[in-house]
Amino acid sequence: MPVLSIQTNMKVANKETFLTSALALVANELSKPESYVMIHISDAQAMSFAGTSEPLAYVELKSLGLTSGQTASLSKHICNFLSETLSIDASRIYIEFSAPERVMFGWNGGTF
């Protein structure tokens, strides 16, 4: 059930390619089947960081069972991905990681 949500002030030219690449990255890094992963992108948003509207992103990654031992590697790979695909400097990317309890995440009319 990993969910990667990205908000950015950059315009994503080819959303389908971007979503497919982001999905593969999350699935690979978390060792989850791609069929479990959801990706959300909100591009071309009015955003500011450190007083400027230079390229930036706010990212949330939620995943059941996510551990603090995984976050450094995930941060590196997500930042590299956004730097390569959207030309966002890693110093202008915030990432919020969360690992909800299984009963606090619903799917298919129930919870995990």
A tleap script that builds the chain and sets N, CA, C and O, in Angstrom:
source leaprc.protein.ff14SB
mol = sequence {
  NMET PRO VAL LEU SER ILE GLN THR ASN MET
  LYS VAL ALA ASN LYS GLU THR PHE LEU THR
  SER ALA LEU ALA LEU VAL ALA ASN GLU LEU
  SER LYS PRO GLU SER TYR VAL MET ILE HIE
  ILE SER ASP ALA GLN ALA MET SER PHE ALA
  GLY THR SER GLU PRO LEU ALA TYR VAL GLU
  LEU LYS SER LEU GLY LEU THR SER GLY GLN
  THR ALA SER LEU SER LYS HIE ILE CYS ASN
  PHE LEU SER GLU THR LEU SER ILE ASP ALA
  SER ARG ILE TYR ILE GLU PHE SER ALA PRO
  GLU ARG VAL MET PHE GLY TRP ASN GLY GLY
  THR CPHE
}
set mol.1.N position { 0.778 -1.202 0.000 }
set mol.1.CA position { 0.000 0.000 0.000 }
set mol.1.C position { 0.818 1.264 0.000 }
set mol.1.O position { 0.298 2.311 0.384 }
set mol.2.N position { 2.059 1.228 -0.405 }
set mol.2.CA position { 2.811 2.477 -0.415 }
set mol.2.C position { 2.115 3.536 -1.271 }
set mol.2.O position { 1.605 3.252 -2.354 }
set mol.3.N position { 2.111 4.762 -0.750 }
set mol.3.CA position { 1.563 5.899 -1.487 }
set mol.3.C position { 2.629 6.984 -1.512 }
set mol.3.O position { 3.099 7.425 -0.463 }
set mol.4.N position { 3.008 7.412 -2.711 }
set mol.4.CA position { 3.946 8.507 -2.881 }
set mol.4.C position { 3.171 9.680 -3.452 }
set mol.4.O position { 2.596 9.587 -4.536 }
set mol.5.N position { 3.158 10.777 -2.722 }
set mol.5.CA position { 2.453 11.979 -3.151 }
set mol.5.C position { 3.462 13.106 -3.303 }
set mol.5.O position { 4.214 13.407 -2.376 }
set mol.6.N position { 3.475 13.723 -4.472 }
set mol.6.CA position { 4.449 14.765 -4.785 }
set mol.6.C position { 3.707 16.044 -5.158 }
set mol.6.O position { 2.842 16.047 -6.034 }
set mol.7.N position { 4.060 17.119 -4.478 }
set mol.7.CA position { 3.580 18.452 -4.837 }
set mol.7.C position { 4.796 19.252 -5.274 }
set mol.7.O position { 5.816 19.272 -4.584 }
set mol.8.N position { 4.687 19.908 -6.415 }
set mol.8.CA position { 5.820 20.672 -6.931 }
set mol.8.C position { 5.332 21.885 -7.715 }
set mol.8.O position { 4.212 21.906 -8.225 }
set mol.9.N position { 6.184 22.879 -7.797 }
set mol.9.CA position { 5.876 24.039 -8.616 }
set mol.9.C position { 6.356 23.853 -10.054 }
set mol.9.O position { 6.154 24.729 -10.895 }
set mol.10.N position { 6.978 22.739 -10.333 }
set mol.10.CA position { 7.446 22.444 -11.685 }
set mol.10.C position { 6.333 21.779 -12.508 }
set mol.10.O position { 5.475 21.086 -11.962 }
set mol.11.N position { 6.362 21.996 -13.802 }
set mol.11.CA position { 5.415 21.370 -14.718 }
set mol.11.C position { 5.990 20.024 -15.172 }
set mol.11.O position { 7.123 19.952 -15.646 }
set mol.12.N position { 5.201 18.972 -15.021 }
set mol.12.CA position { 5.618 17.646 -15.479 }
set mol.12.C position { 5.121 17.482 -16.915 }
set mol.12.O position { 3.916 17.433 -17.165 }
set mol.13.N position { 6.058 17.399 -17.847 }
set mol.13.CA position { 5.706 17.358 -19.271 }
set mol.13.C position { 4.991 16.066 -19.652 }
set mol.13.O position { 3.927 16.104 -20.270 }
set mol.14.N position { 5.556 14.950 -19.294 }
set mol.14.CA position { 4.954 13.663 -19.646 }
set mol.14.C position { 4.580 12.948 -18.352 }
set mol.14.O position { 5.382 12.203 -17.789 }
set mol.15.N position { 3.364 13.181 -17.891 }
set mol.15.CA position { 2.929 12.642 -16.604 }
set mol.15.C position { 2.941 11.116 -16.571 }
set mol.15.O position { 3.306 10.530 -15.552 }
set mol.16.N position { 2.553 10.470 -17.649 }
set mol.16.CA position { 2.500 9.002 -17.669 }
set mol.16.C position { 3.882 8.405 -17.458 }
set mol.16.O position { 4.041 7.476 -16.666 }
set mol.17.N position { 4.873 8.923 -18.151 }
set mol.17.CA position { 6.245 8.444 -17.987 }
set mol.17.C position { 6.748 8.731 -16.578 }
set mol.17.O position { 7.392 7.881 -15.961 }
set mol.18.N position { 6.457 9.925 -16.067 }
set mol.18.CA position { 6.867 10.302 -14.716 }
set mol.18.C position { 6.255 9.352 -13.689 }
set mol.18.O position { 6.956 8.846 -12.813 }
set mol.19.N position { 4.947 9.110 -13.796 }
set mol.19.CA position { 4.263 8.231 -12.850 }
set mol.19.C position { 4.806 6.801 -12.912 }
set mol.19.O position { 5.005 6.163 -11.878 }
set mol.20.N position { 5.040 6.308 -14.112 }
set mol.20.CA position { 5.572 4.953 -14.280 }
set mol.20.C position { 6.960 4.827 -13.649 }
set mol.20.O position { 7.258 3.830 -12.990 }
set mol.21.N position { 7.801 5.831 -13.851 }
set mol.21.CA position { 9.155 5.806 -13.285 }
set mol.21.C position { 9.122 5.917 -11.762 }
set mol.21.O position { 9.866 5.219 -11.073 }
set mol.22.N position { 8.269 6.785 -11.236 }
set mol.22.CA position { 8.148 6.940 -9.786 }
set mol.22.C position { 7.614 5.658 -9.154 }
set mol.22.O position { 8.077 5.246 -8.090 }
set mol.23.N position { 6.651 5.038 -9.802 }
set mol.23.CA position { 6.090 3.785 -9.293 }
set mol.23.C position { 7.157 2.696 -9.218 }
set mol.23.O position { 7.249 1.979 -8.221 }
set mol.24.N position { 7.955 2.575 -10.267 }
set mol.24.CA position { 9.021 1.570 -10.295 }
set mol.24.C position { 10.050 1.837 -9.199 }
set mol.24.O position { 10.545 0.904 -8.567 }
set mol.25.N position { 10.368 3.104 -8.976 }
set mol.25.CA position { 11.329 3.466 -7.937 }
set mol.25.C position { 10.840 3.051 -6.552 }
set mol.25.O position { 11.574 2.420 -5.793 }
set mol.26.N position { 9.598 3.408 -6.226 }
set mol.26.CA position { 9.044 3.075 -4.908 }
set mol.26.C position { 8.926 1.566 -4.733 }
set mol.26.O position { 9.308 1.030 -3.692 }
set mol.27.N position { 8.405 0.886 -5.734 }
set mol.27.CA position { 8.260 -0.570 -5.651 }
set mol.27.C position { 9.609 -1.236 -5.426 }
set mol.27.O position { 9.733 -2.137 -4.596 }
set mol.28.N position { 10.611 -0.794 -6.160 }
set mol.28.CA position { 11.947 -1.375 -6.038 }
set mol.28.C position { 12.553 -1.094 -4.664 }
set mol.28.O position { 13.065 -2.008 -4.017 }
set mol.29.N position { 12.500 0.148 -4.219 }
set mol.29.CA position { 13.120 0.527 -2.943 }
set mol.29.C position { 12.439 -0.136 -1.742 }
set mol.29.O position { 13.095 -0.429 -0.743 }
set mol.30.N position { 11.139 -0.369 -1.836 }
set mol.30.CA position { 10.417 -0.982 -0.723 }
set mol.30.C position { 10.198 -2.478 -0.907 }
set mol.30.O position { 9.580 -3.127 -0.063 }
set mol.31.N position { 10.699 -3.022 -2.003 }
set mol.31.CA position { 10.521 -4.449 -2.316 }
set mol.31.C position { 9.048 -4.850 -2.272 }
set mol.31.O position { 8.675 -5.860 -1.676 }
set mol.32.N position { 8.225 -4.028 -2.919 }
set mol.32.CA position { 6.776 -4.273 -2.997 }
set mol.32.C position { 6.399 -4.461 -4.463 }
set mol.32.O position { 7.036 -3.886 -5.345 }
set mol.33.N position { 5.378 -5.255 -4.728 }
set mol.33.CA position { 4.900 -5.370 -6.115 }
set mol.33.C position { 4.348 -4.015 -6.597 }
set mol.33.O position { 3.731 -3.278 -5.827 }
set mol.34.N position { 4.574 -3.709 -7.850 }
set mol.34.CA position { 4.060 -2.460 -8.408 }
set mol.34.C position { 2.546 -2.361 -8.264 }
set mol.34.O position { 2.007 -1.257 -8.188 }
set mol.35.N position { 1.854 -3.492 -8.226 }
set mol.35.CA position { 0.398 -3.486 -8.110 }
set mol.35.C position { -0.082 -2.959 -6.757 }
set mol.35.O position { -1.269 -2.675 -6.597 }
set mol.36.N position { 0.818 -2.824 -5.782 }
set mol.36.CA position { 0.470 -2.293 -4.458 }
set mol.36.C position { 0.725 -0.797 -4.333 }
set mol.36.O position { 0.262 -0.177 -3.376 }
set mol.37.N position { 1.454 -0.201 -5.282 }
set mol.37.CA position { 1.955 1.166 -5.142 }
set mol.37.C position { 1.034 2.173 -5.831 }
set mol.37.O position { 0.562 1.947 -6.945 }
set mol.38.N position { 0.791 3.297 -5.137 }
set mol.38.CA position { 0.020 4.410 -5.698 }
set mol.38.C position { 0.918 5.641 -5.752 }
set mol.38.O position { 1.652 5.927 -4.806 }
set mol.39.N position { 0.852 6.367 -6.870 }
set mol.39.CA position { 1.629 7.591 -7.051 }
set mol.39.C position { 0.658 8.729 -7.354 }
set mol.39.O position { -0.292 8.567 -8.120 }
set mol.40.N position { 0.913 9.880 -6.739 }
set mol.40.CA position { 0.091 11.075 -6.974 }
set mol.40.C position { 1.022 12.252 -7.225 }
set mol.40.O position { 1.962 12.480 -6.463 }
set mol.41.N position { 0.762 12.998 -8.290 }
set mol.41.CA position { 1.556 14.187 -8.587 }
set mol.41.C position { 0.635 15.397 -8.729 }
set mol.41.O position { -0.345 15.357 -9.472 }
set mol.42.N position { 0.954 16.456 -8.022 }
set mol.42.CA position { 0.306 17.760 -8.207 }
set mol.42.C position { 1.400 18.689 -8.701 }
set mol.42.O position { 2.216 19.170 -7.915 }
set mol.43.N position { 1.417 18.941 -9.995 }
set mol.43.CA position { 2.469 19.780 -10.557 }
set mol.43.C position { 1.963 21.194 -10.815 }
set mol.43.O position { 0.768 21.473 -10.715 }
set mol.44.N position { 2.895 22.075 -11.147 }
set mol.44.CA position { 2.615 23.479 -11.465 }
set mol.44.C position { 1.834 24.182 -10.353 }
set mol.44.O position { 0.954 24.999 -10.624 }
set mol.45.N position { 2.164 23.858 -9.103 }
set mol.45.CA position { 1.497 24.462 -7.945 }
set mol.45.C position { 2.183 25.778 -7.568 }
set mol.45.O position { 3.381 25.953 -7.789 }
set mol.46.N position { 1.407 26.691 -6.997 }
set mol.46.CA position { 1.982 27.931 -6.457 }
set mol.46.C position { 2.618 27.567 -5.123 }
set mol.46.O position { 1.916 27.290 -4.150 }
set mol.47.N position { 3.953 27.569 -5.079 }
set mol.47.CA position { 4.681 27.150 -3.887 }
set mol.47.C position { 5.904 28.038 -3.684 }
set mol.47.O position { 6.451 28.597 -4.635 }
set mol.48.N position { 6.317 28.155 -2.430 }
set mol.48.CA position { 7.507 28.923 -2.085 }
set mol.48.C position { 8.275 28.178 -1.005 }
set mol.48.O position { 7.683 27.538 -0.136 }
set mol.49.N position { 9.595 28.267 -1.067 }
set mol.49.CA position { 10.460 27.668 -0.059 }
set mol.49.C position { 11.646 28.601 0.124 }
set mol.49.O position { 12.260 29.030 -0.853 }
set mol.50.N position { 11.965 28.914 1.363 }
set mol.50.CA position { 13.079 29.819 1.683 }
set mol.50.C position { 12.920 31.169 0.988 }
set mol.50.O position { 13.904 31.810 0.618 }
set mol.51.N position { 11.673 31.586 0.818 }
set mol.51.CA position { 11.400 32.897 0.255 }
set mol.51.C position { 11.466 33.013 -1.248 }
set mol.51.O position { 11.371 34.115 -1.788 }
set mol.52.N position { 11.629 31.878 -1.945 }
set mol.52.CA position { 11.664 31.939 -3.410 }
set mol.52.C position { 10.766 30.861 -4.002 }
set mol.52.O position { 10.393 29.894 -3.337 }
set mol.53.N position { 10.436 31.057 -5.257 }
set mol.53.CA position { 9.637 30.051 -5.968 }
set mol.53.C position { 10.502 29.281 -6.969 }
set mol.53.O position { 9.992 28.761 -7.961 }
set mol.54.N position { 11.816 29.210 -6.706 }
set mol.54.CA position { 12.684 28.357 -7.519 }
set mol.54.C position { 12.163 26.925 -7.418 }
set mol.54.O position { 11.400 26.621 -6.501 }
set mol.55.N position { 12.556 26.034 -8.337 }
set mol.55.CA position { 12.038 24.669 -8.316 }
set mol.55.C position { 12.116 24.027 -6.933 }
set mol.55.O position { 13.145 24.084 -6.259 }
set mol.56.N position { 10.990 23.407 -6.523 }
set mol.56.CA position { 10.906 22.777 -5.208 }
set mol.56.C position { 9.865 21.675 -5.230 }
set mol.56.O position { 9.061 21.568 -6.156 }
set mol.57.N position { 9.903 20.851 -4.180 }
set mol.57.CA position { 8.914 19.775 -4.046 }
set mol.57.C position { 8.699 19.449 -2.579 }
set mol.57.O position { 9.616 19.505 -1.759 }
set mol.58.N position { 7.456 19.106 -2.281 }
set mol.58.CA position { 7.099 18.542 -0.978 }
set mol.58.C position { 6.559 17.152 -1.273 }
set mol.58.O position { 5.643 16.992 -2.080 }
set mol.59.N position { 7.128 16.150 -0.619 }
set mol.59.CA position { 6.816 14.756 -0.910 }
set mol.59.C position { 6.364 14.054 0.359 }
set mol.59.O position { 6.916 14.278 1.436 }
set mol.60.N position { 5.362 13.208 0.224 }
set mol.60.CA position { 4.940 12.349 1.330 }
set mol.60.C position { 5.012 10.906 0.858 }
set mol.60.O position { 4.532 10.567 -0.224 }
set mol.61.N position { 5.618 10.063 1.685 }
set mol.61.CA position { 5.636 8.632 1.409 }
set mol.61.C position { 5.058 7.918 2.620 }
set mol.61.O position { 5.614 7.975 3.717 }
set mol.62.N position { 3.935 7.248 2.404 }
set mol.62.CA position { 3.300 6.443 3.440 }
set mol.62.C position { 3.398 4.993 3.037 }
set mol.62.O position { 3.158 4.631 1.885 }
set mol.63.N position { 3.758 4.161 4.009 }
set mol.63.CA position { 3.844 2.736 3.711 }
set mol.63.C position { 3.733 1.938 4.997 }
set mol.63.O position { 4.397 2.244 5.987 }
set mol.64.N position { 2.903 0.927 4.979 }
set mol.64.CA position { 2.796 0.030 6.121 }
set mol.64.C position { 4.152 -0.628 6.355 }
set mol.64.O position { 4.785 -1.103 5.412 }
set mol.65.N position { 4.592 -0.658 7.592 }
set mol.65.CA position { 5.841 -1.323 7.926 }
set mol.65.C position { 7.103 -0.548 7.593 }
set mol.65.O position { 8.203 -1.080 7.741 }
set mol.66.N position { 6.976 0.684 7.151 }
set mol.66.CA position { 8.149 1.494 6.849 }
set mol.66.C position { 8.950 1.717 8.130 }
set mol.66.O position { 8.384 2.048 9.172 }
set mol.67.N position { 10.261 1.535 8.051 }
set mol.67.CA position { 11.105 1.696 9.237 }
set mol.67.C position { 12.034 2.899 9.082 }
set mol.67.O position { 12.302 3.350 7.969 }
set mol.68.N position { 12.510 3.402 10.192 }
set mol.68.CA position { 13.439 4.528 10.160 }
set mol.68.C position { 14.744 4.133 9.468 }
set mol.68.O position { 15.445 5.000 8.946 }
set mol.69.N position { 15.074 2.872 9.453 }
set mol.69.CA position { 16.269 2.403 8.775 }
set mol.69.C position { 16.191 2.493 7.259 }
set mol.69.O position { 17.218 2.408 6.585 }
set mol.70.N position { 14.999 2.663 6.715 }
set mol.70.CA position { 14.812 2.741 5.267 }
set mol.70.C position { 14.793 4.177 4.745 }
set mol.70.O position { 14.981 4.398 3.549 }
set mol.71.N position { 14.570 5.153 5.624 }
set mol.71.CA position { 14.278 6.504 5.155 }
set mol.71.C position { 15.465 7.216 4.505 }
set mol.71.O position { 15.271 7.967 3.549 }
set mol.72.N position { 16.673 7.005 4.992 }
set mol.72.CA position { 17.834 7.684 4.393 }
set mol.72.C position { 18.015 7.273 2.931 }
set mol.72.O position { 18.229 8.124 2.068 }
set mol.73.N position { 17.929 5.982 2.656 }
set mol.73.CA position { 18.062 5.493 1.281 }
set mol.73.C position { 16.908 5.985 0.409 }
set mol.73.O position { 17.116 6.397 -0.732 }
set mol.74.N position { 15.696 5.939 0.950 }
set mol.74.CA position { 14.539 6.432 0.204 }
set mol.74.C position { 14.686 7.913 -0.113 }
set mol.74.O position { 14.394 8.341 -1.230 }
set mol.75.N position { 15.135 8.696 0.859 }
set mol.75.CA position { 15.331 10.130 0.643 }
set mol.75.C position { 16.327 10.362 -0.488 }
set mol.75.O position { 16.090 11.182 -1.375 }
set mol.76.N position { 17.422 9.648 -0.453 }
set mol.76.CA position { 18.445 9.777 -1.500 }
set mol.76.C position { 17.873 9.470 -2.876 }
set mol.76.O position { 18.065 10.239 -3.818 }
set mol.77.N position { 17.164 8.340 -2.994 }
set mol.77.CA position { 16.642 7.929 -4.296 }
set mol.77.C position { 15.519 8.836 -4.796 }
set mol.77.O position { 15.452 9.140 -5.987 }
set mol.78.N position { 14.649 9.264 -3.907 }
set mol.78.CA position { 13.564 10.169 -4.314 }
set mol.78.C position { 14.141 11.516 -4.741 }
set mol.78.O position { 13.734 12.066 -5.764 }
set mol.79.N position { 15.089 12.054 -3.963 }
set mol.79.CA position { 15.721 13.327 -4.328 }
set mol.79.C position { 16.448 13.219 -5.664 }
set mol.79.O position { 16.340 14.115 -6.501 }
set mol.80.N position { 17.185 12.134 -5.869 }
set mol.80.CA position { 17.874 11.935 -7.152 }
set mol.80.C position { 16.881 11.886 -8.304 }
set mol.80.O position { 17.110 12.483 -9.355 }
set mol.81.N position { 15.782 11.176 -8.104 }
set mol.81.CA position { 14.750 11.069 -9.136 }
set mol.81.C position { 14.187 12.444 -9.488 }
set mol.81.O position { 14.077 12.786 -10.665 }
set mol.82.N position { 13.831 13.232 -8.477 }
set mol.82.CA position { 13.252 14.557 -8.729 }
set mol.82.C position { 14.280 15.517 -9.313 }
set mol.82.O position { 13.934 16.385 -10.114 }
set mol.83.N position { 15.538 15.366 -8.917 }
set mol.83.CA position { 16.596 16.190 -9.498 }
set mol.83.C position { 16.767 15.887 -10.981 }
set mol.83.O position { 16.892 16.797 -11.800 }
set mol.84.N position { 16.770 14.603 -11.317 }
set mol.84.CA position { 16.964 14.187 -12.708 }
set mol.84.C position { 15.759 14.498 -13.582 }
set mol.84.O position { 15.921 14.948 -14.716 }
set mol.85.N position { 14.559 14.267 -13.076 }
set mol.85.CA position { 13.369 14.410 -13.924 }
set mol.85.C position { 12.808 15.830 -13.959 }
set mol.85.O position { 12.252 16.250 -14.974 }
set mol.86.N position { 12.951 16.581 -12.846 }
set mol.86.CA position { 12.344 17.911 -12.784 }
set mol.86.C position { 13.343 19.028 -12.504 }
set mol.86.O position { 12.950 20.182 -12.334 }
set mol.87.N position { 14.625 18.697 -12.455 }
set mol.87.CA position { 15.683 19.684 -12.191 }
set mol.87.C position { 15.475 20.431 -10.878 }
set mol.87.O position { 15.669 21.644 -10.803 }
set mol.88.N position { 15.077 19.689 -9.845 }
set mol.88.CA position { 14.906 20.275 -8.515 }
set mol.88.C position { 16.127 19.909 -7.680 }
set mol.88.O position { 16.464 18.733 -7.545 }
set mol.89.N position { 16.785 20.917 -7.122 }
set mol.89.CA position { 17.932 20.672 -6.256 }
set mol.89.C position { 17.462 19.951 -4.998 }
set mol.89.O position { 16.420 20.295 -4.439 }
set mol.90.N position { 18.213 18.968 -4.557 }
set mol.90.CA position { 17.836 18.172 -3.386 }
set mol.90.C position { 17.641 19.028 -2.139 }
set mol.90.O position { 16.875 18.655 -1.249 }
set mol.91.N position { 18.319 20.164 -2.063 }
set mol.91.CA position { 18.177 21.046 -0.905 }
set mol.91.C position { 16.833 21.777 -0.890 }
set mol.91.O position { 16.517 22.486 0.066 }
set mol.92.N position { 16.046 21.600 -1.952 }
set mol.92.CA position { 14.726 22.245 -2.041 }
set mol.92.C position { 13.605 21.198 -2.070 }
set mol.92.O position { 12.526 21.433 -2.613 }
set mol.93.N position { 13.888 20.058 -1.481 }
set mol.93.CA position { 12.909 18.968 -1.404 }
set mol.93.C position { 12.751 18.554 0.048 }
set mol.93.O position { 13.723 18.198 0.714 }
set mol.94.N position { 11.522 18.602 0.528 }
set mol.94.CA position { 11.185 18.044 1.836 }
set mol.94.C position { 10.431 16.740 1.597 }
set mol.94.O position { 9.587 16.651 0.705 }
set mol.95.N position { 10.745 15.737 2.405 }
set mol.95.CA position { 10.053 14.450 2.310 }
set mol.95.C position { 9.551 14.071 3.696 }
set mol.95.O position { 10.317 14.032 4.659 }
set mol.96.N position { 8.270 13.796 3.783 }
set mol.96.CA position { 7.665 13.322 5.033 }
set mol.96.C position { 7.385 11.831 4.897 }
set mol.96.O position { 6.662 11.406 3.996 }
set mol.97.N position { 7.956 11.051 5.790 }
set mol.97.CA position { 7.743 9.608 5.802 }
set mol.97.C position { 6.759 9.263 6.912 }
set mol.97.O position { 6.804 9.851 7.992 }
set mol.98.N position { 5.872 8.311 6.646 }
set mol.98.CA position { 4.992 7.841 7.711 }
set mol.98.C position { 4.661 6.369 7.502 }
set mol.98.O position { 4.602 5.865 6.380 }
set mol.99.N position { 4.447 5.704 8.631 }
set mol.99.CA position { 4.109 4.284 8.640 }
set mol.99.C position { 2.848 4.116 9.483 }
set mol.99.O position { 2.936 3.852 10.682 }
set mol.100.N position { 1.668 4.268 8.862 }
set mol.100.CA position { 0.434 4.148 9.634 }
set mol.100.C position { 0.216 2.727 10.151 }
set mol.100.O position { 0.689 1.754 9.563 }
set mol.101.N position { -0.496 2.635 11.241 }
set mol.101.CA position { -0.886 1.311 11.725 }
set mol.101.C position { -1.815 0.692 10.692 }
set mol.101.O position { -2.545 1.403 10.002 }
set mol.102.N position { -1.789 -0.613 10.584 }
set mol.102.CA position { -2.581 -1.314 9.566 }
set mol.102.C position { -4.078 -0.987 9.674 }
set mol.102.O position { -4.753 -0.838 8.655 }
set mol.103.N position { -4.590 -0.878 10.885 }
set mol.103.CA position { -6.019 -0.603 11.064 }
set mol.103.C position { -6.374 0.847 10.743 }
set mol.103.O position { -7.552 1.197 10.680 }
set mol.104.N position { -5.362 1.691 10.539 }
set mol.104.CA position { -5.599 3.099 10.230 }
set mol.104.C position { -5.491 3.386 8.734 }
set mol.104.O position { -5.458 4.545 8.318 }
set mol.105.N position { -5.437 2.329 7.931 }
set mol.105.CA position { -5.354 2.502 6.489 }
set mol.105.C position { -6.370 1.579 5.830 }
set mol.105.O position { -6.291 0.357 5.955 }
set mol.106.N position { -7.319 2.177 5.130 }
set mol.106.CA position { -8.385 1.410 4.503 }
set mol.106.C position { -8.100 1.066 3.057 }
set mol.106.O position { -7.365 1.766 2.360 }
set mol.107.N position { -8.698 -0.029 2.624 }
set mol.107.CA position { -8.603 -0.473 1.241 }
set mol.107.C position { -9.666 -1.526 0.996 }
set mol.107.O position { -9.903 -2.398 1.832 }
set mol.108.N position { -10.304 -1.434 -0.164 }
set mol.108.CA position { -11.234 -2.464 -0.610 }
set mol.108.C position { -12.362 -2.716 0.369 }
set mol.108.O position { -12.783 -3.859 0.547 }
set mol.109.N position { -12.857 -1.669 1.005 }
set mol.109.CA position { -13.983 -1.790 1.931 }
set mol.109.C position { -13.608 -2.248 3.329 }
set mol.109.O position { -14.487 -2.504 4.151 }
set mol.110.N position { -12.315 -2.355 3.610 }
set mol.110.CA position { -11.862 -2.781 4.933 }
set mol.110.C position { -10.581 -2.057 5.287 }
set mol.110.O position { -10.295 -0.979 4.765 }
set mol.111.N position { -9.826 -2.649 6.165 }
set mol.111.CA position { -8.515 -2.109 6.511 }
set mol.111.C position { -7.465 -3.200 6.327 }
set mol.111.O position { -7.794 -4.363 6.097 }
set mol.112.N position { -6.237 -2.819 6.427 }
set mol.112.CA position { -5.152 -3.779 6.276 }
set mol.112.C position { -4.924 -4.513 7.587 }
set mol.112.O position { -4.046 -5.372 7.669 }
savepdb mol mol.pdb
quit
